Amino acid sequence: MSHTILITGISSGIGKTTADYFTQHGWTVVGTSRTANDYCYALDVTNPQQCEQMIARIVQEHGQIDVLVNNAGYGLFGAFEQCSVEDVKKQYDVNVFGTMNMCRAILPHFRERQQGTIINISSMGGKLTVPYYGVYNSTKFAVEGFSEGLWHEVLPFGIRVKVIEPGAINTGFYDRSKQEGQHMDVAASYKQMSDKLWSQYAQAGTK
């Protein structure tokens, strides 16, 4: 029987590359994104009920899930002072609570099978932080802490929890993160450093 891997945030970047790799190696790949297309289901990871329904649907259609990759997420670029409460909540809803929702939804299936692997995509920003990505980095710190605690909890059930911490890679992440912060009015006192650091981040992300 072919192994089945479920990848959230499959439409581009790390998610798409991961899907291509596992497909080439004979796995059954099931993907989700915010909008459905020919190769993935639509899923809002911030909605716990949708996450539970998605797991049930995939198990029904494919018999089992062997690996879950929690890749859905985005970065918010901007000075913290200018990030609204809504900006911060949205960042946490997707990056942190979205990851938790998917883990909670799949754990009963993995416990029943006494096996399974959860891979949470974090970032080097989950180990150290940089200016203007403080909110984003803090979500990855949260993912790291959550993953470590979960690893201890579910190991007795044969379930493995892993964290991947990519650095700056060419995925379009930096362009999207700047778009997320375009609505912010950058104060003159922040703008000079913001522009300088942005050019450095963007250059690193093209390698």
C-alpha positions as a Python dict, from the first residue, in 0.01 Angstrom:
ca = {
    (1, 'M'): (0, 0, 0),
    (2, 'S'): (127, 345, -92),
    (3, 'H'): (207, 582, 190),
    (4, 'T'): (-13, 891, 212),
    (5, 'I'): (115, 1236, 304),
    (6, 'L'): (-106, 1538, 373),
    (7, 'I'): (52, 1879, 312),
    (8, 'T'): (-114, 2209, 401),
    (9, 'G'): (-20, 2522, 208),
    (10, 'I'): (64, 2319, -102),
    (11, 'S'): (2, 2582, -370),
    (12, 'S'): (354, 2727, -379),
    (13, 'G'): (698, 2739, -220),
    (14, 'I'): (798, 2470, 28),
    (15, 'G'): (458, 2303, 12),
    (16, 'K'): (463, 2258, -365),
    (17, 'T'): (827, 2146, -372),
    (18, 'T'): (759, 1892, -95),
    (19, 'A'): (457, 1761, -284),
    (20, 'D'): (659, 1720, -603),
    (21, 'Y'): (932, 1531, -417),
    (22, 'F'): (700, 1281, -252),
    (23, 'T'): (501, 1230, -572),
    (24, 'Q'): (822, 1143, -755),
    (25, 'H'): (901, 888, -484),
    (26, 'G'): (572, 704, -519),
    (27, 'W'): (374, 850, -230),
    (28, 'T'): (8, 945, -247),
    (29, 'V'): (11, 1321, -192),
    (30, 'V'): (-295, 1506, -68),
    (31, 'G'): (-271, 1883, -45),
    (32, 'T'): (-472, 2174, 85),
    (33, 'S'): (-467, 2546, 21),
    (34, 'R'): (-689, 2843, 90),
    (35, 'T'): (-855, 2789, -248),
    (36, 'A'): (-919, 2460, -426),
    (37, 'N'): (-772, 2373, -764),
    (38, 'D'): (-706, 2062, -973),
    (39, 'Y'): (-454, 1917, -727),
    (40, 'C'): (-563, 2030, -380),
    (41, 'Y'): (-860, 2079, -152),
    (42, 'A'): (-969, 2413, -7),
    (43, 'L'): (-906, 2435, 367),
    (44, 'D'): (-907, 2716, 621),
    (45, 'V'): (-668, 2587, 886),
    (46, 'T'): (-798, 2846, 1132),
    (47, 'N'): (-1132, 2661, 1136),
    (48, 'P'): (-1107, 2356, 1367),
    (49, 'Q'): (-1422, 2195, 1227),
    (50, 'Q'): (-1293, 2218, 871),
    (51, 'C'): (-966, 2056, 983),
    (52, 'E'): (-1150, 1764, 1143),
    (53, 'Q'): (-1371, 1719, 837),
    (54, 'M'): (-1069, 1724, 607),
    (55, 'I'): (-890, 1452, 804),
    (56, 'A'): (-1204, 1236, 803),
    (57, 'R'): (-1248, 1284, 429),
    (58, 'I'): (-891, 1190, 343),
    (59, 'V'): (-898, 882, 568),
    (60, 'Q'): (-1223, 774, 405),
    (61, 'E'): (-1086, 825, 53),
    (62, 'H'): (-733, 689, 105),
    (63, 'G'): (-766, 456, 402),
    (64, 'Q'): (-500, 621, 613),
    (65, 'I'): (-266, 916, 655),
    (66, 'D'): (97, 840, 733),
    (67, 'V'): (247, 1189, 748),
    (68, 'L'): (107, 1536, 811),
    (69, 'V'): (311, 1837, 703),
    (70, 'N'): (188, 2160, 860),
    (71, 'N'): (321, 2409, 608),
    (72, 'A'): (34, 2661, 580),
    (73, 'G'): (144, 3003, 700),
    (74, 'Y'): (272, 3344, 602),
    (75, 'G'): (499, 3620, 727),
    (76, 'L'): (409, 3975, 826),
    (77, 'F'): (675, 4239, 758),
    (78, 'G'): (647, 4560, 957),
    (79, 'A'): (742, 4745, 1273),
    (80, 'F'): (556, 4607, 1573),
    (81, 'E'): (433, 4953, 1673),
    (82, 'Q'): (245, 4972, 1346),
    (83, 'C'): (100, 4619, 1354),
    (84, 'S'): (-262, 4633, 1463),
    (85, 'V'): (-410, 4387, 1710),
    (86, 'E'): (-596, 4236, 1414),
    (87, 'D'): (-268, 4193, 1221),
    (88, 'V'): (-112, 4005, 1512),
    (89, 'K'): (-419, 3789, 1576),
    (90, 'K'): (-441, 3691, 1210),
    (91, 'Q'): (-72, 3596, 1207),
    (92, 'Y'): (-118, 3375, 1515),
    (93, 'D'): (-446, 3227, 1390),
    (94, 'V'): (-279, 3090, 1077),
    (95, 'N'): (76, 3012, 1188),
    (96, 'V'): (12, 2884, 1541),
    (97, 'F'): (-351, 2790, 1588),
    (98, 'G'): (-374, 2654, 1234),
    (99, 'T'): (-88, 2417, 1313),
    (100, 'M'): (-250, 2318, 1643),
    (101, 'N'): (-589, 2264, 1476),
    (102, 'M'): (-441, 2020, 1227),
    (103, 'C'): (-246, 1834, 1496),
    (104, 'R'): (-554, 1802, 1715),
    (105, 'A'): (-760, 1677, 1420),
    (106, 'I'): (-515, 1405, 1315),
    (107, 'L'): (-402, 1273, 1654),
    (108, 'P'): (-700, 1038, 1708),
    (109, 'H'): (-624, 872, 1372),
    (110, 'F'): (-255, 837, 1453),
    (111, 'R'): (-323, 706, 1804),
    (112, 'E'): (-562, 446, 1669),
    (113, 'R'): (-296, 327, 1425),
    (114, 'Q'): (-19, 358, 1686),
    (115, 'Q'): (197, 534, 1429),
    (116, 'G'): (225, 852, 1226),
    (117, 'T'): (451, 1150, 1173),
    (118, 'I'): (376, 1519, 1216),
    (119, 'I'): (618, 1762, 1051),
    (120, 'N'): (573, 2125, 1152),
    (121, 'I'): (738, 2379, 926),
    (122, 'S'): (899, 2640, 1146),
    (123, 'S'): (1184, 2870, 1045),
    (124, 'M'): (1527, 2983, 1154),
    (125, 'G'): (1310, 3266, 1284),
    (126, 'G'): (1188, 3019, 1544),
    (127, 'K'): (1537, 3022, 1696),
    (128, 'L'): (1636, 3387, 1650),
    (129, 'T'): (1452, 3700, 1553),
    (130, 'V'): (1522, 3995, 1326),
    (131, 'P'): (1382, 4349, 1305),
    (132, 'Y'): (1044, 4396, 1135),
    (133, 'Y'): (967, 4024, 1151),
    (134, 'G'): (915, 4017, 1527),
    (135, 'V'): (550, 3915, 1512),
    (136, 'Y'): (615, 3644, 1253),
    (137, 'N'): (921, 3517, 1442),
    (138, 'S'): (722, 3499, 1764),
    (139, 'T'): (473, 3264, 1596),
    (140, 'K'): (757, 3034, 1500),
    (141, 'F'): (893, 3041, 1855),
    (142, 'A'): (546, 2926, 1957),
    (143, 'V'): (545, 2646, 1700),
    (144, 'E'): (884, 2529, 1828),
    (145, 'G'): (770, 2516, 2190),
    (146, 'F'): (441, 2350, 2104),
    (147, 'S'): (614, 2088, 1889),
    (148, 'E'): (865, 1997, 2157),
    (149, 'G'): (595, 1951, 2417),
    (150, 'L'): (379, 1749, 2177),
    (151, 'W'): (674, 1524, 2090),
    (152, 'H'): (695, 1409, 2452),
    (153, 'E'): (318, 1360, 2481),
    (154, 'V'): (263, 1143, 2174),
    (155, 'L'): (588, 945, 2153),
    (156, 'P'): (441, 662, 2366),
    (157, 'F'): (176, 615, 2095),
    (158, 'G'): (433, 562, 1821),
    (159, 'I'): (378, 912, 1686),
    (160, 'R'): (676, 1123, 1587),
    (161, 'V'): (682, 1503, 1582),
    (162, 'K'): (949, 1681, 1381),
    (163, 'V'): (1029, 2047, 1315),
    (164, 'I'): (1195, 2184, 1002),
    (165, 'E'): (1364, 2525, 1026),
    (166, 'P'): (1433, 2665, 677),
    (167, 'G'): (1646, 2973, 630),
    (168, 'A'): (1607, 3230, 353),
    (169, 'I'): (1516, 3044, 35),
    (170, 'N'): (1366, 3143, -298),
    (171, 'T'): (996, 3077, -243),
    (172, 'G'): (838, 3420, -288),
    (173, 'F'): (792, 3437, 91),
    (174, 'Y'): (944, 3783, 125),
    (175, 'D'): (735, 3939, -149),
    (176, 'R'): (417, 3800, 5),
    (177, 'S'): (514, 3910, 354),
    (178, 'K'): (571, 4265, 235),
    (179, 'Q'): (231, 4263, 63),
    (180, 'E'): (70, 4162, 393),
    (181, 'G'): (212, 4478, 552),
    (182, 'Q'): (139, 4721, 270),
    (183, 'H'): (-160, 4868, 453),
    (184, 'M'): (65, 4993, 734),
    (185, 'D'): (177, 5355, 736),
    (186, 'V'): (552, 5339, 786),
    (187, 'A'): (658, 5623, 1012),
    (188, 'A'): (956, 5825, 895),
    (189, 'S'): (1150, 5715, 1202),
    (190, 'Y'): (1120, 5353, 1090),
    (191, 'K'): (1134, 5391, 714),
    (192, 'Q'): (1510, 5422, 659),
    (193, 'M'): (1593, 5106, 852),
    (194, 'S'): (1288, 4927, 714),
    (195, 'D'): (1387, 4992, 353),
    (196, 'K'): (1748, 4892, 416),
    (197, 'L'): (1662, 4568, 591),
    (198, 'W'): (1392, 4482, 338),
    (199, 'S'): (1644, 4494, 53),
    (200, 'Q'): (1873, 4260, 247),
    (201, 'Y'): (1593, 4015, 327),
    (202, 'A'): (1467, 4015, -30),
    (203, 'Q'): (1816, 3958, -169),
    (204, 'A'): (1872, 3664, 68),
    (205, 'G'): (1542, 3515, -41),
    (206, 'T'): (1646, 3495, -407),
    (207, 'K'): (1932, 3252, -344),
}
